[in-house]
Amino acid sequence: MMITKPPIDERDARVQLAATYRLMAHFGLDDLIYTHISVRVPGRHDHFLINPYGHFFDEITASSLVKIDLDGEVVEPTKFEVNRTGFVIHSAIHAARPDVVCVLHAHTQAGVAVSAMEEGLLPLNQTAAQFYDRIAYHDYEGLALDLSERERLVRDLGDKQVLILRNHGLLSTGTSVPEAFNRIYYLDMACRYQVAALSMGRKVTLLSPEVGRHTAQQFDEDFEEVGVREWPGLMRLLDQIDPSYRD
């Protein structure tokens, strides 16, 4: 089974986004009710779906997602709130990057640890190599409540798909929901490998720039539709655990 990329209609987008929240919880990539994932509503440049503030990720369903516009206004009736930091970060990227369908922000333990390192993500292994020269960095400015930060977020992200928010966490984007999830999953894995390697207190071997660039190019060529192969299996996993995310 293959999925349509991007979501074909709003119902499809809601199910994929709710599934992603459940997957983040399942793999331990969530942070109680904090952090956020959004998806652009198919056919609308100015509307996107995001989580209801106050819900744990393993509680989110397709129908509980909140639809807002780029000004943060709720565009259909809901009893739920939206995390303002989620609006600031996600509205900035959705407005500036029409190629982006999904934006995913996480505070994983390893991701936050690496975000605090001056060097950022190091080219230590194959998993990290897929992001070689493909990561942008944004300096911490405090809680993302100031609308003026949107301009700097967009500037720092540029045309890249992955952003490390220094002293804060990780952010991935994708032209589909599976793509954004795949990127955050493996970015966090690369961060975990880095934390593990550096914790041994031994000298590490970094990939050369030539090998790093070559490996990243291989990933680009071999995985044209990032995350698509894994997605049906991930949906099967969720359906076995608890299919209520579809409600």
C-alpha positions as CSV (number, residue, x, y, z in Angstrom):
1,M,0.0,0.0,0.0
2,M,1.3,3.4,-0.9
3,I,0.1,6.8,0.2
4,T,-0.7,9.8,-1.8
5,K,1.8,12.6,-1.4
6,P,0.8,15.2,-0.2
7,P,-2.5,14.4,1.6
8,I,-5.3,14.3,-0.9
9,D,-8.0,16.0,1.2
10,E,-8.5,17.4,4.7
11,R,-9.7,14.1,6.2
12,D,-6.5,12.4,4.9
13,A,-4.4,15.2,6.3
14,R,-6.1,14.9,9.7
15,V,-5.5,11.2,9.9
16,Q,-1.9,11.4,8.9
17,L,-1.2,14.2,11.4
18,A,-3.0,12.5,14.2
19,A,-1.0,9.3,13.4
20,T,2.2,11.3,13.6
21,Y,1.3,12.6,17.1
22,R,0.7,9.0,18.2
23,L,4.0,7.9,16.7
24,M,5.9,10.6,18.5
25,A,4.4,9.4,21.8
26,H,5.0,5.7,20.9
27,F,8.7,6.3,20.2
28,G,9.2,8.6,23.2
29,L,9.8,11.7,21.1
30,D,7.1,13.8,22.8
31,D,7.2,16.2,25.7
32,L,4.0,15.9,27.7
33,I,1.6,18.5,26.1
34,Y,4.4,20.6,24.6
35,T,6.0,20.8,21.2
36,H,3.8,20.6,18.1
37,I,3.3,19.2,14.6
38,S,1.3,20.9,11.8
39,V,0.1,20.1,8.4
40,R,-1.1,22.4,5.7
41,V,-4.8,21.9,4.7
42,P,-4.9,20.6,1.2
43,G,-5.9,23.2,-1.3
44,R,-5.3,26.1,1.2
45,H,-2.0,28.0,1.4
46,D,-3.2,29.9,4.5
47,H,-4.8,27.2,6.7
48,F,-3.1,24.5,8.7
49,L,-4.0,21.9,11.4
50,I,-2.2,21.7,14.7
51,N,-2.7,20.0,18.1
52,P,-5.2,21.0,20.7
53,Y,-3.1,22.6,23.5
54,G,-3.4,20.5,26.7
55,H,-3.7,17.1,25.1
56,F,-1.1,14.4,25.4
57,F,0.2,13.2,22.0
58,D,-1.3,9.7,22.6
59,E,-4.7,11.3,23.0
60,I,-4.9,13.3,19.8
61,T,-7.4,12.2,17.1
62,A,-8.1,13.4,13.6
63,S,-11.2,15.3,14.8
64,S,-9.6,17.0,17.8
65,L,-7.0,18.9,15.6
66,V,-7.5,22.6,15.4
67,K,-7.6,24.5,12.1
68,I,-6.0,28.0,12.2
69,D,-4.9,30.5,9.7
70,L,-1.5,32.3,9.3
71,D,-2.7,35.0,11.7
72,G,-3.4,32.5,14.4
73,E,-7.2,32.8,14.1
74,V,-9.3,29.6,14.5
75,V,-11.2,29.1,11.3
76,E,-13.8,26.6,12.4
77,P,-15.5,26.0,15.8
78,T,-13.5,24.2,18.4
79,K,-13.4,24.0,22.2
80,F,-9.6,23.7,22.3
81,E,-6.8,26.2,22.5
82,V,-3.6,26.4,20.5
83,N,-0.1,26.8,21.9
84,R,1.0,30.3,20.9
85,T,4.6,29.1,20.4
86,G,3.3,26.5,18.1
87,F,1.5,29.2,16.1
88,V,4.6,31.4,15.9
89,I,6.9,28.7,14.7
90,H,4.6,26.9,12.3
91,S,2.9,30.0,10.8
92,A,6.3,31.4,9.9
93,I,7.3,28.3,7.9
94,H,4.0,27.6,6.3
95,A,3.8,31.2,5.1
96,A,7.3,31.4,3.7
97,R,7.7,27.9,2.3
98,P,4.9,26.8,0.0
99,D,6.8,23.6,-0.6
100,V,6.4,22.5,3.0
101,V,3.3,20.5,3.9
102,C,4.3,19.4,7.4
103,V,6.3,21.0,10.1
104,L,7.4,19.0,13.2
105,H,9.1,20.4,16.3
106,A,10.4,18.2,19.1
107,H,12.3,18.5,22.5
108,T,13.9,15.1,22.5
109,Q,16.5,14.4,25.2
110,A,19.3,13.8,22.7
111,G,18.1,16.6,20.4
112,V,18.2,19.2,23.1
113,A,21.6,18.0,24.3
114,V,23.1,18.3,20.8
115,S,21.4,21.6,20.2
116,A,23.4,23.0,23.2
117,M,26.7,21.9,21.6
118,E,28.7,24.6,19.8
119,E,29.5,22.1,17.0
120,G,25.9,21.0,16.6
121,L,25.4,17.6,14.9
122,L,28.7,16.0,14.1
123,P,29.3,13.7,11.1
124,L,30.0,10.7,13.2
125,N,28.1,7.9,11.3
126,Q,25.9,7.0,8.4
127,T,22.7,8.3,10.1
128,A,24.2,11.7,10.7
129,A,25.7,11.7,7.2
130,Q,22.3,11.9,5.6
131,F,22.0,15.4,7.1
132,Y,25.5,16.6,6.0
133,D,25.4,20.2,4.9
134,R,21.6,19.9,5.2
135,I,21.0,21.3,8.6
136,A,20.2,25.0,9.5
137,Y,20.7,26.5,12.9
138,H,18.7,29.2,14.8
139,D,19.9,30.8,17.9
140,Y,17.7,30.7,21.0
141,E,15.8,33.9,21.7
142,G,13.6,32.7,24.6
143,L,10.1,31.2,24.4
144,A,8.8,31.7,20.8
145,L,6.1,34.2,21.7
146,D,7.4,37.2,19.7
147,L,6.0,37.4,16.2
148,S,9.2,39.2,15.1
149,E,11.1,35.9,15.6
150,R,9.2,34.4,12.6
151,E,11.4,36.5,10.2
152,R,14.6,35.2,11.7
153,L,13.3,31.6,11.8
154,V,12.6,31.7,8.1
155,R,15.9,33.4,7.4
156,D,17.9,30.8,9.2
157,L,16.0,27.8,7.8
158,G,16.4,29.1,4.3
159,D,15.7,26.3,1.8
160,K,16.8,23.5,4.1
161,Q,14.4,20.8,5.5
162,V,15.9,20.5,9.0
163,L,16.6,23.1,11.6
164,I,18.3,22.7,15.0
165,L,17.0,25.3,17.4
166,R,20.1,26.0,19.5
167,N,19.6,25.3,23.3
168,H,16.1,24.3,22.5
169,G,15.4,21.3,20.2
170,L,14.8,20.0,16.7
171,L,12.6,20.9,13.8
172,S,11.9,19.0,10.6
173,T,9.8,19.8,7.5
174,G,8.5,17.8,4.6
175,T,6.5,17.8,1.5
176,S,4.5,15.1,3.1
177,V,3.7,14.1,6.7
178,P,5.7,10.8,6.4
179,E,8.7,12.8,5.2
180,A,8.7,15.2,8.1
181,F,8.3,12.3,10.6
182,N,11.1,10.3,8.9
183,R,13.5,13.3,9.2
184,I,12.8,13.9,12.9
185,Y,13.0,10.2,13.7
186,Y,16.5,9.9,12.1
187,L,17.7,13.3,13.2
188,D,17.0,12.3,16.8
189,M,18.6,8.9,16.2
190,A,21.8,10.7,15.0
191,C,21.7,12.9,18.1
192,R,21.4,9.8,20.3
193,Y,24.4,8.2,18.6
194,Q,26.4,11.4,19.1
195,V,25.5,11.6,22.8
196,A,26.4,7.9,23.2
197,A,29.7,8.2,21.4
198,L,30.9,11.3,23.2
199,S,29.9,9.8,26.6
200,M,32.6,7.2,26.2
201,G,35.3,9.8,26.7
202,R,37.4,8.5,23.8
203,K,38.6,10.2,20.7
204,V,36.0,9.9,17.9
205,T,36.5,9.6,14.2
206,L,34.6,12.1,12.0
207,L,33.6,11.4,8.4
208,S,35.6,13.4,5.9
209,P,33.8,16.2,4.1
210,E,34.1,14.2,0.9
211,V,32.4,11.1,2.4
212,G,29.8,13.2,4.2
213,R,28.8,15.0,1.0
214,H,28.8,11.8,-1.0
215,T,26.7,9.9,1.6
216,A,24.1,12.7,1.8
217,Q,23.9,12.7,-2.0
218,Q,23.3,9.0,-1.9
219,F,20.4,9.4,0.5
220,D,18.9,12.1,-1.7
221,E,19.1,9.9,-4.8
222,D,18.0,6.6,-3.2
223,F,15.1,8.0,-1.1
224,E,13.3,10.3,-3.4
225,E,10.1,10.0,-1.4
226,V,11.4,10.1,2.1
227,G,9.4,8.2,4.6
228,V,6.9,6.7,2.2
229,R,8.2,3.1,2.4
230,E,8.0,3.0,6.2
231,W,4.6,4.8,6.5
232,P,2.2,1.9,5.8
233,G,4.0,-0.2,8.4
234,L,3.8,2.6,10.9
235,M,0.1,2.9,10.3
236,R,-0.3,-0.8,10.8
237,L,1.6,-0.5,14.1
238,L,-0.8,2.2,15.3
239,D,-3.9,0.3,14.2
240,Q,-2.7,-2.7,16.2
241,I,-2.0,-0.6,19.3
242,D,-5.0,1.8,19.2
243,P,-6.8,2.9,16.0
244,S,-8.7,5.7,17.8
245,Y,-6.3,8.3,16.2
246,R,-8.5,8.0,13.1
247,D,-11.6,9.2,14.9
